[in-house]
């Protein structure tokens, strides 16, 4: 397919072609989450649409109704091995035909995931795999992967969700399909716990474990970085006093430079051991600073609700 088909953002110029995004992939890889996020972004969404009816769904508009001054809303169509009439070879042929039309820009997104993570997700939800009714779920995953392999190789875009949380997948969808290059840069600030892994989507990561840990204060342990006593504890730490202005000034210098280079999304992550105290407080402080500077950051706290545990926090420092 032509490289221009990767331009899936909302139309801001004279291009009146309709954007069509075909969303497919492995069961359990996040198709439903991706489609819901696209719907929130203003896309029309249809899931499990019969493949044989694809041509009818995107019929050319009647010439008399074609004013030529605006594009139809972008359309996302979801399908997988459960979809009636699903045949990867037939689908590829249909999409090739659609891509030759002058009124469409067609892109295929394939969501993949490692087998061990898919097994975990199926076990967690207690769902049966469509291709493994009377067999272990791993057998169905292997059969599905073989069935979808031609489509995976052919797809324009591939997203591996193995290490993604639901929020991180939503963020990835927003980055790819939310806006055009001319839109204002989107800044996301997140907190996380290193004990539960580093976020897979992060442009800048700051490790807050050099600060005194509020976990070891019995009165602060059940609180979080959103609580004022924790904030007072952190801001009296000499290490915070010396480093916070440097981190703040670095970000205030970098963000305009990113924007000047046309970067649409910047993801800033603050981490501590458990993701409940130091990283949360720092993320909130930096978000406040950036708002005062004219930015509109989104703040996400990945592990805020996680249970405080000494085995996670490690030994108390003398």
C-alpha positions in Angstrom: 0.0 0.0 0.0 1.2 3.5 -0.6 2.9 5.3 2.2 0.3 8.1 2.2 -2.1 5.6 3.7 -0.3 6.0 7.0 -1.7 9.5 7.4 -4.6 8.6 9.5 -5.0 11.8 11.6 -8.1 14.0 11.2 -8.2 16.1 8.1 -7.1 19.7 8.5 -6.6 20.7 4.8 -8.3 20.2 1.5 -8.0 16.4 1.5 -11.6 15.2 1.2 -10.8 11.5 1.1 -12.3 9.4 3.9 -10.0 7.7 6.3 -10.6 4.0 6.8 -8.8 2.2 9.6 -9.0 -1.6 9.7 -8.2 -2.8 13.3 -7.4 -6.5 13.7 -5.0 -8.8 15.5 -4.8 -11.5 18.1 -7.7 -12.2 20.5 -6.8 -10.6 23.8 -4.3 -8.1 22.3 -6.6 -5.1 22.9 -8.8 -4.6 19.9 -11.8 -3.6 21.9 -9.8 -1.1 24.0 -8.3 0.4 20.8 -11.7 0.8 19.1 -13.3 2.4 22.2 -10.4 4.9 22.3 -10.9 5.7 18.6 -14.6 6.3 19.2 -13.7 8.7 22.0 -11.4 10.5 19.5 -14.3 11.1 17.1 -14.0 8.1 14.8 -17.1 6.2 13.7 -16.5 2.6 14.9 -17.9 -0.8 13.8 -16.7 -4.0 15.4 -16.9 -7.5 14.0 -18.3 -6.3 10.7 -18.7 -9.2 8.1 -15.7 -9.0 5.8 -17.7 -9.9 2.7 -19.8 -6.7 3.1 -16.8 -4.4 3.3 -17.2 -3.1 -0.2 -20.9 -2.2 0.4 -20.0 -0.4 3.6 -17.6 2.0 1.9 -19.4 2.5 -1.4 -18.5 5.7 -3.3 -20.8 8.7 -2.4 -23.3 9.7 -5.1 -21.9 12.2 -7.4 -24.7 14.6 -6.9 -24.1 14.7 -3.1 -20.4 15.0 -3.4 -19.7 18.7 -2.6 -15.9 18.1 -2.6 -15.4 20.6 0.3 -15.2 18.3 3.3 -14.2 14.7 4.2 -16.5 12.2 5.7 -15.7 11.3 9.3 -13.0 8.7 9.7 -14.2 5.2 10.1 -12.6 2.4 12.1 -13.6 -1.2 11.4 -12.7 -4.0 13.8 -12.5 -7.7 12.9 -10.7 -10.8 14.1 -10.8 -14.6 13.6 -14.3 -14.7 15.1 -15.8 -12.4 12.5 -18.1 -14.1 10.1 -16.5 -14.9 6.7 -13.0 -14.0 8.0 -10.4 -15.0 5.5 -7.0 -13.1 5.6 -6.3 -13.6 1.9 -9.7 -12.4 0.8 -9.5 -9.4 3.1 -6.1 -8.4 1.8 -7.5 -8.6 -1.7 -10.5 -6.4 -0.8 -8.3 -3.8 0.9 -6.0 -3.6 -2.1 -9.0 -2.8 -4.3 -10.3 -0.2 -1.8 -6.8 1.4 -1.6 -6.9 2.1 -5.4 -10.0 4.4 -4.9 -9.3 8.1 -5.1 -11.9 8.9 -2.3 -10.4 6.7 0.4 -7.2 6.4 2.5 -7.1 2.9 3.9 -4.8 1.8 6.7 -4.6 -1.6 8.5 -3.6 -1.7 12.2 -2.5 -5.1 13.6 -2.4 -5.6 17.4 -0.1 -8.4 18.5 0.9 -9.8 21.8 3.3 -12.4 23.2 1.8 -15.9 23.7 2.6 -16.1 27.4 0.8 -12.7 28.0 -2.2 -13.8 26.0 -2.4 -17.0 28.1 -2.3 -14.9 31.2 -5.0 -12.6 30.0 -7.3 -15.5 29.0 -6.7 -17.2 32.4 -7.4 -13.9 34.2 -10.7 -13.3 32.4 -11.6 -17.1 32.4 -12.6 -16.8 28.7 -12.4 -19.6 26.2 -10.3 -19.0 23.0 -12.4 -19.2 19.9 -10.1 -21.7 18.3 -9.5 -23.9 21.4 -12.9 -24.9 22.6 -11.8 -28.3 23.9 -8.1 -27.7 24.0 -5.6 -25.7 26.1 -5.8 -22.0 25.3 -2.2 -22.0 24.1 -3.2 -24.4 21.3 -5.8 -21.9 20.1 -3.4 -19.0 20.3 -0.9 -20.9 18.1 -3.6 -21.7 15.5 -4.8 -18.2 15.5 -1.2 -16.8 15.0 -0.7 -19.1 12.0 -4.1 -18.1 10.5 -3.3 -14.3 10.9 0.4 -14.4 9.8 -0.3 -13.2 6.3 -2.3 -10.3 7.6 0.3 -9.4 10.2 3.0 -9.3 7.6 0.9 -7.2 5.3 -0.5 -4.7 7.8 0.7 -1.0 7.6 1.0 -0.6 11.3 1.9 -3.1 14.0 1.6 -2.5 17.8 2.8 -5.1 20.3 0.7 -4.8 23.4 2.6 -7.4 25.5 3.9 -4.9 28.0 1.0 -2.5 27.8 -1.6 -1.7 30.5 -5.0 -0.6 29.3 -4.1 3.1 29.8 -0.8 2.7 27.9 -2.6 1.1 24.9 -5.1 4.0 25.0 -2.2 6.4 25.0 -0.5 4.7 22.1 -3.8 4.9 20.1 -4.1 8.6 20.9 -0.5 9.2 19.8 -1.1 7.6 16.4 -4.6 8.8 15.6 -5.7 11.7 17.7 -4.4 14.7 15.8 -2.4 16.2 12.9 1.1 17.6 13.0 -0.3 21.1 13.3 -2.1 20.5 16.6 -0.8 21.6 19.9 1.7 19.3 21.5 0.1 16.9 24.0 2.1 16.4 27.3 1.4 13.4 29.6 2.9 13.1 33.0 2.8 9.8 34.8 4.0 8.3 38.0 4.9 4.6 38.4 6.6 2.1 40.6 9.9 0.5 39.4 8.9 -2.7 41.3 6.1 -3.1 38.7 8.1 -2.2 35.6 8.9 1.0 33.7 6.1 2.3 31.4 6.8 1.2 27.8 5.8 4.6 26.5 8.0 7.3 28.0 10.2 9.9 26.4 11.7 11.2 29.7 12.1 9.0 32.8 13.1 10.5 36.2 14.0 8.2 39.1 12.8 9.7 42.4 14.3 6.9 44.6 17.1 9.3 45.7 14.5 11.1 47.9 13.8 10.1 51.5 11.1 7.4 51.4 7.9 8.4 53.2 7.0 4.7 53.4 9.2 4.3 56.4 7.3 6.9 58.4 4.4 4.9 60.0 2.1 7.9 59.8 2.8 8.5 56.1 2.8 4.9 55.0 -1.0 4.6 54.4 -1.0 8.0 52.6 0.0 8.8 49.1 1.8 11.6 47.3 -1.5 13.4 46.9 -1.7 14.0 50.6 -0.3 17.2 52.1 1.8 15.5 54.9 3.6 13.5 52.3 4.3 16.6 50.3 5.7 18.4 53.3 7.9 15.4 54.1 9.3 15.4 50.5 9.9 19.1 50.2 12.0 19.3 53.4 14.4 16.7 52.0 17.7 18.6 51.0 17.9 16.4 47.9 14.5 17.6 46.7 15.4 21.2 47.5 18.5 21.1 45.2 17.1 18.9 42.4 13.5 20.0 41.9 14.4 23.4 40.3 16.8 21.6 37.9 14.2 19.1 36.8 11.6 21.9 36.4 13.9 24.1 34.4 15.1 21.3 32.2 11.5 20.4 31.2 10.6 24.1 30.7 13.5 24.3 28.3 12.9 21.0 26.5 9.2 21.1 25.8 9.3 24.2 23.6 12.2 22.6 21.7 10.2 19.4 21.2 7.3 21.5 19.9 9.5 23.4 17.5 10.6 20.1 16.0 7.0 19.1 15.4 6.7 16.5 18.1 3.0 15.9 18.8 3.3 13.9 22.1 5.7 14.1 25.0 5.4 11.5 27.8 7.2 12.3 31.1 7.4 9.6 33.7 8.4 9.8 37.4 9.2 6.6 39.2 9.9 5.5 42.7 9.9 2.1 44.3 6.2 1.5 44.8 4.7 4.3 42.8 2.6 5.7 45.7 4.6 8.5 47.3 7.6 10.2 45.8 6.8 9.7 42.1 3.1 10.8 42.6 4.1 13.9 44.5 6.7 14.9 41.9 4.3 14.3 39.0 1.7 16.6 40.6 4.3 19.3 41.3 5.7 19.3 37.7 2.1 19.3 36.3 1.3 22.4 38.3 4.5 24.1 37.1 3.8 23.2 33.5 0.2 24.5 33.7 1.5 27.8 35.1 3.9 27.9 32.0 0.9 27.5 29.6 0.9 23.7 29.0 -2.1 21.5 29.6 -0.6 18.2 30.8 -2.6 15.0 31.5 -1.6 13.3 34.7 -1.7 9.5 35.2 -0.8 7.6 38.4 -0.3 4.0 37.4 0.3 2.4 40.8 -1.4 4.8 43.1 -3.9 2.2 44.3 -1.2 -0.5 44.8 -0.8 -2.0 48.2 2.2 -0.7 50.2 4.5 -3.6 51.1 7.9 -3.7 52.8 9.1 -6.5 50.5 8.6 -4.0 47.6 10.1 -1.0 49.3 13.2 -2.8 50.4 15.2 -2.4 53.6 14.9 0.9 55.5 18.0 3.1 55.2 19.7 4.0 58.4 
